[in-house]
Amino acid sequence: MLQRSPRRHPFRSRLSQERVETVVRVGEDDLKLFAVSFTAFFICFYTFLL
């Protein structure tokens, strides 16, 4: 709906028509954080059972 409307506001008229696609990438840091968080949760849960 807003895509086809004319750009009357000064801020909108300065923006380009093209949209930049963002690339979501799972990095090595994210995997390390997941592994550490999962291990910490497992250890805490296991110690509550003992």
mmCIF entry with sequence, helices, sheets and N, C-alpha, C, O atoms, coordinates in Angstrom:
data_MODEL
# 
_entry.id   MODEL 
# 
_entity.id                         1 
_entity.type                       polymer 
_entity.pdbx_number_of_molecules   1 
# 
_entity_poly.entity_id                      1 
_entity_poly.type                           'polypeptide(L)' 
_entity_poly.nstd_linkage                   no 
_entity_poly.nstd_monomer                   no 
_entity_poly.pdbx_seq_one_letter_code       MLQRSPRRHPFRSRLSQERVETVVRVGEDDLKLFAVSFTAFFICFYTFLL 
_entity_poly.pdbx_seq_one_letter_code_can   MLQRSPRRHPFRSRLSQERVETVVRVGEDDLKLFAVSFTAFFICFYTFLL 
_entity_poly.pdbx_strand_id                 A 
# 
loop_
_entity_poly_seq.entity_id 
_entity_poly_seq.num 
_entity_poly_seq.mon_id 
_entity_poly_seq.hetero 
1 1  MET n 
1 2  LEU n 
1 3  GLN n 
1 4  ARG n 
1 5  SER n 
1 6  PRO n 
1 7  ARG n 
1 8  ARG n 
1 9  HIS n 
1 10 PRO n 
1 11 PHE n 
1 12 ARG n 
1 13 SER n 
1 14 ARG n 
1 15 LEU n 
1 16 SER n 
1 17 GLN n 
1 18 GLU n 
1 19 ARG n 
1 20 VAL n 
1 21 GLU n 
1 22 THR n 
1 23 VAL n 
1 24 VAL n 
1 25 ARG n 
1 26 VAL n 
1 27 GLY n 
1 28 GLU n 
1 29 ASP n 
1 30 ASP n 
1 31 LEU n 
1 32 LYS n 
1 33 LEU n 
1 34 PHE n 
1 35 ALA n 
1 36 VAL n 
1 37 SER n 
1 38 PHE n 
1 39 THR n 
1 40 ALA n 
1 41 PHE n 
1 42 PHE n 
1 43 ILE n 
1 44 CYS n 
1 45 PHE n 
1 46 TYR n 
1 47 THR n 
1 48 PHE n 
1 49 LEU n 
1 50 LEU n 
# 
_struct_asym.id          A 
_struct_asym.entity_id   1 
# 
loop_
_struct_conf.conf_type_id 
_struct_conf.id 
_struct_conf.pdbx_PDB_helix_id 
_struct_conf.beg_label_comp_id 
_struct_conf.beg_label_asym_id 
_struct_conf.beg_label_seq_id 
_struct_conf.pdbx_beg_PDB_ins_code 
_struct_conf.end_label_comp_id 
_struct_conf.end_label_asym_id 
_struct_conf.end_label_seq_id 
_struct_conf.pdbx_end_PDB_ins_code 
_struct_conf.beg_auth_comp_id 
_struct_conf.beg_auth_asym_id 
_struct_conf.beg_auth_seq_id 
_struct_conf.end_auth_comp_id 
_struct_conf.end_auth_asym_id 
_struct_conf.end_auth_seq_id 
_struct_conf.pdbx_PDB_helix_class 
_struct_conf.details 
_struct_conf.pdbx_PDB_helix_length 
HELX_P HELX_P1 AA1 PRO A 10 ? ARG A 14 ? PRO A 10 ARG A 14 1 ? 5  
HELX_P HELX_P2 AA2 GLU A 28 ? LEU A 49 ? GLU A 28 LEU A 49 1 ? 22 
# 
_struct_conf_type.id          HELX_P 
_struct_conf_type.criteria    ? 
_struct_conf_type.reference   ? 
# 
loop_
_atom_site.group_PDB 
_atom_site.id 
_atom_site.type_symbol 
_atom_site.label_atom_id 
_atom_site.label_alt_id 
_atom_site.label_comp_id 
_atom_site.label_asym_id 
_atom_site.label_entity_id 
_atom_site.label_seq_id 
_atom_site.pdbx_PDB_ins_code 
_atom_site.Cartn_x 
_atom_site.Cartn_y 
_atom_site.Cartn_z 
_atom_site.occupancy 
_atom_site.B_iso_or_equiv 
_atom_site.pdbx_formal_charge 
_atom_site.auth_seq_id 
_atom_site.auth_comp_id 
_atom_site.auth_asym_id 
_atom_site.auth_atom_id 
_atom_site.pdbx_PDB_model_num 
ATOM 1   N N  . MET A 1 1  ? 0.816  -1.174  0.000  1.00 0.00 ? 1  MET A N  1 
ATOM 2   C CA . MET A 1 1  ? 0.000  0.000   0.000  1.00 0.00 ? 1  MET A CA 1 
ATOM 3   C C  . MET A 1 1  ? 0.871  1.253   0.000  1.00 0.00 ? 1  MET A C  1 
ATOM 4   O O  . MET A 1 1  ? 0.643  2.167   -0.793 1.00 0.00 ? 1  MET A O  1 
ATOM 5   N N  . LEU A 1 2  ? 1.863  1.301   0.881  1.00 0.00 ? 2  LEU A N  1 
ATOM 6   C CA . LEU A 1 2  ? 2.743  2.456   0.933  1.00 0.00 ? 2  LEU A CA 1 
ATOM 7   C C  . LEU A 1 2  ? 3.769  2.456   -0.192 1.00 0.00 ? 2  LEU A C  1 
ATOM 8   O O  . LEU A 1 2  ? 4.369  3.489   -0.491 1.00 0.00 ? 2  LEU A O  1 
ATOM 9   N N  . GLN A 1 3  ? 3.969  1.303   -0.813 1.00 0.00 ? 3  GLN A N  1 
ATOM 10  C CA . GLN A 1 3  ? 4.950  1.199   -1.876 1.00 0.00 ? 3  GLN A CA 1 
ATOM 11  C C  . GLN A 1 3  ? 4.546  2.039   -3.085 1.00 0.00 ? 3  GLN A C  1 
ATOM 12  O O  . GLN A 1 3  ? 5.409  2.636   -3.729 1.00 0.00 ? 3  GLN A O  1 
ATOM 13  N N  . ARG A 1 4  ? 3.266  2.099   -3.404 1.00 0.00 ? 4  ARG A N  1 
ATOM 14  C CA . ARG A 1 4  ? 2.794  2.754   -4.611 1.00 0.00 ? 4  ARG A CA 1 
ATOM 15  C C  . ARG A 1 4  ? 2.458  4.235   -4.393 1.00 0.00 ? 4  ARG A C  1 
ATOM 16  O O  . ARG A 1 4  ? 2.261  4.967   -5.363 1.00 0.00 ? 4  ARG A O  1 
ATOM 17  N N  . SER A 1 5  ? 2.390  4.683   -3.142 1.00 0.00 ? 5  SER A N  1 
ATOM 18  C CA . SER A 1 5  ? 2.019  6.073   -2.888 1.00 0.00 ? 5  SER A CA 1 
ATOM 19  C C  . SER A 1 5  ? 3.186  7.003   -3.224 1.00 0.00 ? 5  SER A C  1 
ATOM 20  O O  . SER A 1 5  ? 4.347  6.622   -3.076 1.00 0.00 ? 5  SER A O  1 
ATOM 21  N N  . PRO A 1 6  ? 2.882  8.208   -3.670 1.00 0.00 ? 6  PRO A N  1 
ATOM 22  C CA . PRO A 1 6  ? 3.960  9.146   -3.991 1.00 0.00 ? 6  PRO A CA 1 
ATOM 23  C C  . PRO A 1 6  ? 4.697  9.585   -2.728 1.00 0.00 ? 6  PRO A C  1 
ATOM 24  O O  . PRO A 1 6  ? 4.130  9.608   -1.636 1.00 0.00 ? 6  PRO A O  1 
ATOM 25  N N  . ARG A 1 7  ? 5.936  9.923   -2.897 1.00 0.00 ? 7  ARG A N  1 
ATOM 26  C CA . ARG A 1 7  ? 6.768  10.321  -1.757 1.00 0.00 ? 7  ARG A CA 1 
ATOM 27  C C  . ARG A 1 7  ? 6.673  11.830  -1.583 1.00 0.00 ? 7  ARG A C  1 
ATOM 28  O O  . ARG A 1 7  ? 7.439  12.577  -2.192 1.00 0.00 ? 7  ARG A O  1 
ATOM 29  N N  . ARG A 1 8  ? 5.750  12.272  -0.768 1.00 0.00 ? 8  ARG A N  1 
ATOM 30  C CA . ARG A 1 8  ? 5.526  13.701  -0.585 1.00 0.00 ? 8  ARG A CA 1 
ATOM 31  C C  . ARG A 1 8  ? 6.356  14.287  0.534  1.00 0.00 ? 8  ARG A C  1 
ATOM 32  O O  . ARG A 1 8  ? 6.717  15.463  0.485  1.00 0.00 ? 8  ARG A O  1 
ATOM 33  N N  . HIS A 1 9  ? 6.664  13.495  1.538  1.00 0.00 ? 9  HIS A N  1 
ATOM 34  C CA . HIS A 1 9  ? 7.441  14.002  2.665  1.00 0.00 ? 9  HIS A CA 1 
ATOM 35  C C  . HIS A 1 9  ? 8.904  14.140  2.249  1.00 0.00 ? 9  HIS A C  1 
ATOM 36  O O  . HIS A 1 9  ? 9.405  13.296  1.506  1.00 0.00 ? 9  HIS A O  1 
ATOM 37  N N  . PRO A 1 10 ? 9.603  15.184  2.709  1.00 0.00 ? 10 PRO A N  1 
ATOM 38  C CA . PRO A 1 10 ? 10.998 15.388  2.305  1.00 0.00 ? 10 PRO A CA 1 
ATOM 39  C C  . PRO A 1 10 ? 11.922 14.229  2.676  1.00 0.00 ? 10 PRO A C  1 
ATOM 40  O O  . PRO A 1 10 ? 12.823 13.881  1.913  1.00 0.00 ? 10 PRO A O  1 
ATOM 41  N N  . PHE A 1 11 ? 11.702 13.646  3.826  1.00 0.00 ? 11 PHE A N  1 
ATOM 42  C CA . PHE A 1 11 ? 12.549 12.525  4.232  1.00 0.00 ? 11 PHE A CA 1 
ATOM 43  C C  . PHE A 1 11 ? 12.332 11.315  3.335  1.00 0.00 ? 11 PHE A C  1 
ATOM 44  O O  . PHE A 1 11 ? 13.282 10.613  2.987  1.00 0.00 ? 11 PHE A O  1 
ATOM 45  N N  . ARG A 1 12 ? 11.080 11.075  2.963  1.00 0.00 ? 12 ARG A N  1 
ATOM 46  C CA . ARG A 1 12 ? 10.788 9.937   2.086  1.00 0.00 ? 12 ARG A CA 1 
ATOM 47  C C  . ARG A 1 12 ? 11.306 10.162  0.676  1.00 0.00 ? 12 ARG A C  1 
ATOM 48  O O  . ARG A 1 12 ? 11.710 9.214   0.003  1.00 0.00 ? 12 ARG A O  1 
ATOM 49  N N  . SER A 1 13 ? 11.297 11.396  0.230  1.00 0.00 ? 13 SER A N  1 
ATOM 50  C CA . SER A 1 13 ? 11.768 11.669  -1.125 1.00 0.00 ? 13 SER A CA 1 
ATOM 51  C C  . SER A 1 13 ? 13.277 11.490  -1.240 1.00 0.00 ? 13 SER A C  1 
ATOM 52  O O  . SER A 1 13 ? 13.785 11.233  -2.331 1.00 0.00 ? 13 SER A O  1 
ATOM 53  N N  . ARG A 1 14 ? 14.000 11.623  -0.130 1.00 0.00 ? 14 ARG A N  1 
ATOM 54  C CA . ARG A 1 14 ? 15.457 11.426  -0.153 1.00 0.00 ? 14 ARG A CA 1 
ATOM 55  C C  . ARG A 1 14 ? 15.847 9.953   -0.174 1.00 0.00 ? 14 ARG A C  1 
ATOM 56  O O  . ARG A 1 14 ? 16.950 9.613   -0.603 1.00 0.00 ? 14 ARG A O  1 
ATOM 57  N N  . LEU A 1 15 ? 14.961 9.080   0.282  1.00 0.00 ? 15 LEU A N  1 
ATOM 58  C CA . LEU A 1 15 ? 15.270 7.654   0.322  1.00 0.00 ? 15 LEU A CA 1 
ATOM 59  C C  . LEU A 1 15 ? 15.234 7.064   -1.080 1.00 0.00 ? 15 LEU A C  1 
ATOM 60  O O  . LEU A 1 15 ? 14.475 7.511   -1.940 1.00 0.00 ? 15 LEU A O  1 
ATOM 61  N N  . SER A 1 16 ? 16.047 6.076   -1.289 1.00 0.00 ? 16 SER A N  1 
ATOM 62  C CA . SER A 1 16 ? 16.049 5.423   -2.593 1.00 0.00 ? 16 SER A CA 1 
ATOM 63  C C  . SER A 1 16 ? 14.917 4.405   -2.672 1.00 0.00 ? 16 SER A C  1 
ATOM 64  O O  . SER A 1 16 ? 14.386 3.970   -1.650 1.00 0.00 ? 16 SER A O  1 
ATOM 65  N N  . GLN A 1 17 ? 14.562 4.039   -3.875 1.00 0.00 ? 17 GLN A N  1 
ATOM 66  C CA . GLN A 1 17 ? 13.492 3.067   -4.099 1.00 0.00 ? 17 GLN A CA 1 
ATOM 67  C C  . GLN A 1 17 ? 13.969 1.648   -3.825 1.00 0.00 ? 17 GLN A C  1 
ATOM 68  O O  . GLN A 1 17 ? 13.162 0.768   -3.524 1.00 0.00 ? 17 GLN A O  1 
ATOM 69  N N  . GLU A 1 18 ? 15.262 1.423   -3.926 1.00 0.00 ? 18 GLU A N  1 
ATOM 70  C CA . GLU A 1 18 ? 15.789 0.074   -3.778 1.00 0.00 ? 18 GLU A CA 1 
ATOM 71  C C  . GLU A 1 18 ? 15.822 -0.336  -2.313 1.00 0.00 ? 18 GLU A C  1 
ATOM 72  O O  . GLU A 1 18 ? 16.083 0.473   -1.422 1.00 0.00 ? 18 GLU A O  1 
ATOM 73  N N  . ARG A 1 19 ? 15.554 -1.588  -2.097 1.00 0.00 ? 19 ARG A N  1 
ATOM 74  C CA . ARG A 1 19 ? 15.629 -2.139  -0.751 1.00 0.00 ? 19 ARG A CA 1 
ATOM 75  C C  . ARG A 1 19 ? 16.828 -3.064  -0.669 1.00 0.00 ? 19 ARG A C  1 
ATOM 76  O O  . ARG A 1 19 ? 17.100 -3.845  -1.580 1.00 0.00 ? 19 ARG A O  1 
ATOM 77  N N  . VAL A 1 20 ? 17.526 -2.960  0.429  1.00 0.00 ? 20 VAL A N  1 
ATOM 78  C CA . VAL A 1 20 ? 18.696 -3.803  0.641  1.00 0.00 ? 20 VAL A CA 1 
ATOM 79  C C  . VAL A 1 20 ? 18.269 -5.001  1.468  1.00 0.00 ? 20 VAL A C  1 
ATOM 80  O O  . VAL A 1 20 ? 17.694 -4.853  2.547  1.00 0.00 ? 20 VAL A O  1 
ATOM 81  N N  . GLU A 1 21 ? 18.553 -6.185  0.957  1.00 0.00 ? 21 GLU A N  1 
ATOM 82  C CA . GLU A 1 21 ? 18.204 -7.402  1.684  1.00 0.00 ? 21 GLU A CA 1 
ATOM 83  C C  . GLU A 1 21 ? 19.304 -7.704  2.697  1.00 0.00 ? 21 GLU A C  1 
ATOM 84  O O  . GLU A 1 21 ? 20.492 -7.662  2.381  1.00 0.00 ? 21 GLU A O  1 
ATOM 85  N N  . THR A 1 22 ? 18.888 -8.004  3.898  1.00 0.00 ? 22 THR A N  1 
ATOM 86  C CA . THR A 1 22 ? 19.850 -8.354  4.928  1.00 0.00 ? 22 THR A CA 1 
ATOM 87  C C  . THR A 1 22 ? 20.075 -9.857  4.913  1.00 0.00 ? 22 THR A C  1 
ATOM 88  O O  . THR A 1 22 ? 19.144 -10.635 4.705  1.00 0.00 ? 22 THR A O  1 
ATOM 89  N N  . VAL A 1 23 ? 21.277 -10.240 5.128  1.00 0.00 ? 23 VAL A N  1 
ATOM 90  C CA . VAL A 1 23 ? 21.639 -11.646 5.131  1.00 0.00 ? 23 VAL A CA 1 
ATOM 91  C C  . VAL A 1 23 ? 21.858 -12.062 6.577  1.00 0.00 ? 23 VAL A C  1 
ATOM 92  O O  . VAL A 1 23 ? 22.709 -11.515 7.278  1.00 0.00 ? 23 VAL A O  1 
ATOM 93  N N  . VAL A 1 24 ? 21.074 -13.040 7.006  1.00 0.00 ? 24 VAL A N  1 
ATOM 94  C CA . VAL A 1 24 ? 21.213 -13.558 8.359  1.00 0.00 ? 24 VAL A CA 1 
ATOM 95  C C  . VAL A 1 24 ? 22.181 -14.723 8.299  1.00 0.00 ? 24 VAL A C  1 
ATOM 96  O O  . VAL A 1 24 ? 21.970 -15.696 7.575  1.00 0.00 ? 24 VAL A O  1 
ATOM 97  N N  . ARG A 1 25 ? 23.234 -14.605 9.067  1.00 0.00 ? 25 ARG A N  1 
ATOM 98  C CA . ARG A 1 25 ? 24.270 -15.628 9.023  1.00 0.00 ? 25 ARG A CA 1 
ATOM 99  C C  . ARG A 1 25 ? 24.546 -16.122 10.440 1.00 0.00 ? 25 ARG A C  1 
ATOM 100 O O  . ARG A 1 25 ? 24.726 -15.335 11.369 1.00 0.00 ? 25 ARG A O  1 
ATOM 101 N N  . VAL A 1 26 ? 24.572 -17.426 10.575 1.00 0.00 ? 26 VAL A N  1 
ATOM 102 C CA . VAL A 1 26 ? 24.900 -18.020 11.866 1.00 0.00 ? 26 VAL A CA 1 
ATOM 103 C C  . VAL A 1 26 ? 26.402 -18.196 11.900 1.00 0.00 ? 26 VAL A C  1 
ATOM 104 O O  . VAL A 1 26 ? 26.968 -18.996 11.155 1.00 0.00 ? 26 VAL A O  1 
ATOM 105 N N  . GLY A 1 27 ? 27.032 -17.446 12.765 1.00 0.00 ? 27 GLY A N  1 
ATOM 106 C CA . GLY A 1 27 ? 28.483 -17.488 12.838 1.00 0.00 ? 27 GLY A CA 1 
ATOM 107 C C  . GLY A 1 27 ? 28.969 -18.500 13.842 1.00 0.00 ? 27 GLY A C  1 
ATOM 108 O O  . GLY A 1 27 ? 28.189 -19.154 14.535 1.00 0.00 ? 27 GLY A O  1 
ATOM 109 N N  . GLU A 1 28 ? 30.262 -18.611 13.902 1.00 0.00 ? 28 GLU A N  1 
ATOM 110 C CA . GLU A 1 28 ? 30.881 -19.539 14.844 1.00 0.00 ? 28 GLU A CA 1 
ATOM 111 C C  . GLU A 1 28 ? 30.647 -19.083 16.279 1.00 0.00 ? 28 GLU A C  1 
ATOM 112 O O  . GLU A 1 28 ? 30.518 -19.909 17.183 1.00 0.00 ? 28 GLU A O  1 
ATOM 113 N N  . ASP A 1 29 ? 30.592 -17.771 16.489 1.00 0.00 ? 29 ASP A N  1 
ATOM 114 C CA . ASP A 1 29 ? 30.346 -17.251 17.834 1.00 0.00 ? 29 ASP A CA 1 
ATOM 115 C C  . ASP A 1 29 ? 28.963 -17.626 18.332 1.00 0.00 ? 29 ASP A C  1 
ATOM 116 O O  . ASP A 1 29 ? 28.782 -17.918 19.515 1.00 0.00 ? 29 ASP A O  1 
ATOM 117 N N  . ASP A 1 30 ? 27.985 -17.620 17.432 1.00 0.00 ? 30 ASP A N  1 
ATOM 118 C CA . ASP A 1 30 ? 26.629 -18.002 17.828 1.00 0.00 ? 30 ASP A CA 1 
ATOM 119 C C  . ASP A 1 30 ? 26.561 -19.463 18.235 1.00 0.00 ? 30 ASP A C  1 
ATOM 120 O O  . ASP A 1 30 ? 25.867 -19.808 19.191 1.00 0.00 ? 30 ASP A O  1 
ATOM 121 N N  . LEU A 1 31 ? 27.264 -20.313 17.528 1.00 0.00 ? 31 LEU A N  1 
ATOM 122 C CA . LEU A 1 31 ? 27.265 -21.732 17.876 1.00 0.00 ? 31 LEU A CA 1 
ATOM 123 C C  . LEU A 1 31 ? 27.973 -21.985 19.201 1.00 0.00 ? 31 LEU A C  1 
ATOM 124 O O  . LEU A 1 31 ? 27.541 -22.823 19.993 1.00 0.00 ? 31 LEU A O  1 
ATOM 125 N N  . LYS A 1 32 ? 29.058 -21.260 19.438 1.00 0.00 ? 32 LYS A N  1 
ATOM 126 C CA . LYS A 1 32 ? 29.759 -21.398 20.716 1.00 0.00 ? 32 LYS A CA 1 
ATOM 127 C C  . LYS A 1 32 ? 28.881 -20.926 21.871 1.00 0.00 ? 32 LYS A C  1 
ATOM 128 O O  . LYS A 1 32 ? 28.844 -21.560 22.926 1.00 0.00 ? 32 LYS A O  1 
ATOM 129 N N  . LEU A 1 33 ? 28.176 -19.816 21.675 1.00 0.00 ? 33 LEU A N  1 
ATOM 130 C CA . LEU A 1 33 ? 27.280 -19.308 22.719 1.00 0.00 ? 33 LEU A CA 1 
ATOM 131 C C  . LEU A 1 33 ? 26.156 -20.300 22.992 1.00 0.00 ? 33 LEU A C  1 
ATOM 132 O O  . LEU A 1 33 ? 25.786 -20.513 24.146 1.00 0.00 ? 33 LEU A O  1 
ATOM 133 N N  . PHE A 1 34 ? 25.609 -20.908 21.944 1.00 0.00 ? 34 PHE A N  1 
ATOM 134 C CA . PHE A 1 34 ? 24.562 -21.900 22.136 1.00 0.00 ? 34 PHE A CA 1 
ATOM 135 C C  . PHE A 1 34 ? 25.084 -23.105 22.905 1.00 0.00 ? 34 PHE A C  1 
ATOM 136 O O  . PHE A 1 34 ? 24.407 -23.609 23.801 1.00 0.00 ? 34 PHE A O  1 
ATOM 137 N N  . ALA A 1 35 ? 26.282 -23.571 22.562 1.00 0.00 ? 35 ALA A N  1 
ATOM 138 C CA . ALA A 1 35 ? 26.854 -24.740 23.239 1.00 0.00 ? 35 ALA A CA 1 
ATOM 139 C C  . ALA A 1 35 ? 27.109 -24.452 24.713 1.00 0.00 ? 35 ALA A C  1 
ATOM 140 O O  . ALA A 1 35 ? 26.812 -25.284 25.570 1.00 0.00 ? 35 ALA A O  1 
ATOM 141 N N  . VAL A 1 36 ? 27.653 -23.291 25.007 1.00 0.00 ? 36 VAL A N  1 
ATOM 142 C CA . VAL A 1 36 ? 27.930 -22.938 26.402 1.00 0.00 ? 36 VAL A CA 1 
ATOM 143 C C  . VAL A 1 36 ? 26.628 -22.775 27.181 1.00 0.00 ? 36 VAL A C  1 
ATOM 144 O O  . VAL A 1 36 ? 26.527 -23.234 28.319 1.00 0.00 ? 36 VAL A O  1 
ATOM 145 N N  . SER A 1 37 ? 25.643 -22.134 26.586 1.00 0.00 ? 37 SER A N  1 
ATOM 146 C CA . SER A 1 37 ? 24.359 -21.938 27.267 1.00 0.00 ? 37 SER A CA 1 
ATOM 147 C C  . SER A 1 37 ? 23.655 -23.267 27.512 1.00 0.00 ? 37 SER A C  1 
ATOM 148 O O  . SER A 1 37 ? 23.100 -23.491 28.588 1.00 0.00 ? 37 SER A O  1 
ATOM 149 N N  . PHE A 1 38 ? 23.678 -24.144 26.520 1.00 0.00 ? 38 PHE A N  1 
ATOM 150 C CA . PHE A 1 38 ? 23.040 -25.447 26.675 1.00 0.00 ? 38 PHE A CA 1 
ATOM 151 C C  . PHE A 1 38 ? 23.731 -26.258 27.763 1.00 0.00 ? 38 PHE A C  1 
ATOM 152 O O  . PHE A 1 38 ? 23.069 -26.898 28.580 1.00 0.00 ? 38 PHE A O  1 
ATOM 153 N N  . THR A 1 39 ? 25.064 -26.233 27.775 1.00 0.00 ? 39 THR A N  1 
ATOM 154 C CA . THR A 1 39 ? 25.818 -26.966 28.799 1.00 0.00 ? 39 THR A CA 1 
ATOM 155 C C  . THR A 1 39 ? 25.549 -26.409 30.191 1.00 0.00 ? 39 THR A C  1 
ATOM 156 O O  . THR A 1 39 ? 25.375 -27.170 31.143 1.00 0.00 ? 39 THR A O  1 
ATOM 157 N N  . ALA A 1 40 ? 25.515 -25.082 30.316 1.00 0.00 ? 40 ALA A N  1 
ATOM 158 C CA . ALA A 1 40 ? 25.251 -24.468 31.625 1.00 0.00 ? 40 ALA A CA 1 
ATOM 159 C C  . ALA A 1 40 ? 23.848 -24.809 32.113 1.00 0.00 ? 40 ALA A C  1 
ATOM 160 O O  . ALA A 1 40 ? 23.657 -25.097 33.295 1.00 0.00 ? 40 ALA A O  1 
ATOM 161 N N  . PHE A 1 41 ? 22.874 -24.779 31.224 1.00 0.00 ? 41 PHE A N  1 
ATOM 162 C CA . PHE A 1 41 ? 21.515 -25.143 31.607 1.00 0.00 ? 41 PHE A CA 1 
ATOM 163 C C  . PHE A 1 41 ? 21.445 -26.599 32.030 1.00 0.00 ? 41 PHE A C  1 
ATOM 164 O O  . PHE A 1 41 ? 20.791 -26.922 33.021 1.00 0.00 ? 41 PHE A O  1 
ATOM 165 N N  . PHE A 1 42 ? 22.108 -27.481 31.294 1.00 0.00 ? 42 PHE A N  1 
ATOM 166 C CA . PHE A 1 42 ? 22.100 -28.898 31.638 1.00 0.00 ? 42 PHE A CA 1 
ATOM 167 C C  . PHE A 1 42 ? 22.730 -29.138 33.005 1.00 0.00 ? 42 PHE A C  1 
ATOM 168 O O  . PHE A 1 42 ? 22.207 -29.916 33.803 1.00 0.00 ? 42 PHE A O  1 
ATOM 169 N N  . ILE A 1 43 ? 23.851 -28.474 33.278 1.00 0.00 ? 43 ILE A N  1 
ATOM 170 C CA . ILE A 1 43 ? 24.530 -28.647 34.564 1.00 0.00 ? 43 ILE A CA 1 
ATOM 171 C C  . ILE A 1 43 ? 23.646 -28.136 35.710 1.00 0.00 ? 43 ILE A C  1 
ATOM 172 O O  . ILE A 1 43 ? 23.526 -28.799 36.740 1.00 0.00 ? 43 ILE A O  1 
ATOM 173 N N  . CYS A 1 44 ? 23.033 -26.972 35.537 1.00 0.00 ? 44 CYS A N  1 
ATOM 174 C CA . CYS A 1 44 ? 22.157 -26.427 36.582 1.00 0.00 ? 44 CYS A CA 1 
ATOM 175 C C  . CYS A 1 44 ? 20.950 -27.333 36.811 1.00 0.00 ? 44 CYS A C  1 
ATOM 176 O O  . CYS A 1 44 ? 20.597 -27.604 37.959 1.00 0.00 ? 44 CYS A O  1 
ATOM 177 N N  . PHE A 1 45 ? 20.320 -27.798 35.755 1.00 0.00 ? 45 PHE A N  1 
ATOM 178 C CA . PHE A 1 45 ? 19.164 -28.666 35.875 1.00 0.00 ? 45 PHE A CA 1 
ATOM 179 C C  . PHE A 1 45 ? 19.546 -29.986 36.535 1.00 0.00 ? 45 PHE A C  1 
ATOM 180 O O  . PHE A 1 45 ? 18.796 -30.507 37.360 1.00 0.00 ? 45 PHE A O  1 
ATOM 181 N N  . TYR A 1 46 ? 20.702 -30.525 36.179 1.00 0.00 ? 46 TYR A N  1 
ATOM 182 C CA . TYR A 1 46 ? 21.159 -31.794 36.745 1.00 0.00 ? 46 TYR A CA 1 
ATOM 183 C C  . TYR A 1 46 ? 21.464 -31.660 38.233 1.00 0.00 ? 46 TYR A C  1 
ATOM 184 O O  . TYR A 1 46 ? 21.159 -32.563 39.012 1.00 0.00 ? 46 TYR A O  1 
ATOM 185 N N  . THR A 1 47 ? 22.067 -30.532 38.636 1.00 0.00 ? 47 THR A N  1 
ATOM 186 C CA . THR A 1 47 ? 22.380 -30.356 40.064 1.00 0.00 ? 47 THR A CA 1 
ATOM 187 C C  . THR A 1 47 ? 21.123 -30.143 40.897 1.00 0.00 ? 47 THR A C  1 
ATOM 188 O O  . THR A 1 47 ? 21.114 -30.483 42.081 1.00 0.00 ? 47 THR A O  1 
ATOM 189 N N  . PHE A 1 48 ? 20.066 -29.593 40.317 1.00 0.00 ? 48 PHE A N  1 
ATOM 190 C CA . PHE A 1 48 ? 18.808 -29.468 41.059 1.00 0.00 ? 48 PHE A CA 1 
ATOM 191 C C  . PHE A 1 48 ? 18.169 -30.833 41.291 1.00 0.00 ? 48 PHE A C  1 
ATOM 192 O O  . PHE A 1 48 ? 17.462 -31.021 42.282 1.00 0.00 ? 48 PHE A O  1 
ATOM 193 N N  . LEU A 1 49 ? 18.405 -31.779 40.402 1.00 0.00 ? 49 LEU A N  1 
ATOM 194 C CA . LEU A 1 49 ? 17.841 -33.103 40.568 1.00 0.00 ? 49 LEU A CA 1 
ATOM 195 C C  . LEU A 1 49 ? 18.591 -33.908 41.623 1.00 0.00 ? 49 LEU A C  1 
ATOM 196 O O  . LEU A 1 49 ? 18.011 -34.789 42.257 1.00 0.00 ? 49 LEU A O  1 
ATOM 197 N N  . LEU A 1 50 ? 19.853 -33.620 41.813 1.00 0.00 ? 50 LEU A N  1 
ATOM 198 C CA . LEU A 1 50 ? 20.637 -34.366 42.797 1.00 0.00 ? 50 LEU A CA 1 
ATOM 199 C C  . LEU A 1 50 ? 20.399 -33.842 44.139 1.00 0.00 ? 50 LEU A C  1 
ATOM 200 O O  . LEU A 1 50 ? 20.971 -34.342 45.108 1.00 0.00 ? 50 LEU A O  1 
# 
